[in-house]
Amino acid sequence: MTLDAFPRVSLCVLPTPLVRASRLEAALGPASPRVWIKRDDLTGLALGGNKARKLEYLVAGAQGEDATVLITEGAVQSNHARMTAAAANAAGLRAALVLDAANGDAVAGNLLLDHLLGADVHIVPNPGDRPAKMTQVAENLRKRGERPYVVPTGGSVPLGALGYVAAVRELMVQLAALGESPVALYHATGSMGTQAGLVVGARVFAAPFEVRGISVSHPAGAKPAVGAALASDTAALMGLDDSFAESDVLVDGGYVGTAYGHLTPGCTEAINLLARTEGIFLDPVYSGKAMAGLIDHIRIGRVQPGDSVVFLHTGGAPAIFAHGPALLA
Ligand SMILES: Cc1ncc(COP(=O)(O)O)c(C=O)c1O
């Protein structure tokens, strides 16, 4: 089945811009490659971010099953949860969110937006408590005559990953117009749906670049296997006779720091540098760590001056407002 044959609800403003970060390049000095930023923080749905592309296919899936409510889960500052609630509203559905308070439960940032969006928010103490709560919330909804549709963690299922297969097609058109042939695309990788879609898209559309995921959570070592399985399943959903191995899914686990959601010095540096050179906000959980990875790869020579790279900005800025002055370098 070709990409365009899948039902899709329009939630994003596409194409997102691809912009040259020349002031960042100047700040990084002569070692810097040309850096292009793919602004998926500007996808347009409820303050933007990568999940909007996945949700275009997932909401269509929910509508196909005649669902009335989307249920999903994440951390209290989950961008995915905020965007799922917004997508539900835009599609005339309701949203129930199961969020864990392992990193705090202040009603700020994404959690504040979840409430503004009118989502039915359920807070549990730890990530491990989420599955049971999801089941309980779904059961209660069914008893009330609702038809819940579960959007798995991060929207990272083959249907959601299609959003990033399509994103590669979009990016290839932009790169061709610029005459650019980047060696690598960097992005924050968590539940692996974004990376799986990118890896499939890179193969299908013969992209010149390697997809390099910078992990935002431990254990990073398990991610290539998860990503390869998801990429293979995404290709199968598209009817492609293609499979992916762990070696096709490049994940660098060196920039997580102590844990998911915990700031690192590199992340703080990246957030401040992008704001001060380009006027672009990164976030403390995802895109800041991914940019910290790219900056370090430039400094240690993993990419060369004269090359070009793409940084996929996956969004996440609402979490800035849950952190406060700790973010200032
Ligand atoms: C801002 C941001 N960037 C990157 C990611 C990682 O995407 P994925 O879960 O598809 O790996 C997420 C996931 O929540 C996110 O919110």
The ligand as an ORCA input file, in Angstrom:
! r2SCAN-3c Opt
* xyz 0 1
  C       9.997     16.570     21.709
  C      10.208     15.126     21.437
  N      11.260     14.756     20.705
  C      11.526     13.458     20.420
  C      10.712     12.456     20.913
  C      11.072     11.051     20.625
  O      10.239     10.475     19.670
  P       9.997      8.911     19.690
  O       9.238      8.608     20.945
  O       9.235      8.656     18.456
  O      11.332      8.250     19.696
  C       9.592     12.785     21.691
  C       8.725     11.744     22.258
  O       7.918     11.946     23.107
  C       9.325     14.159     21.959
  O       8.275     14.548     22.698
*
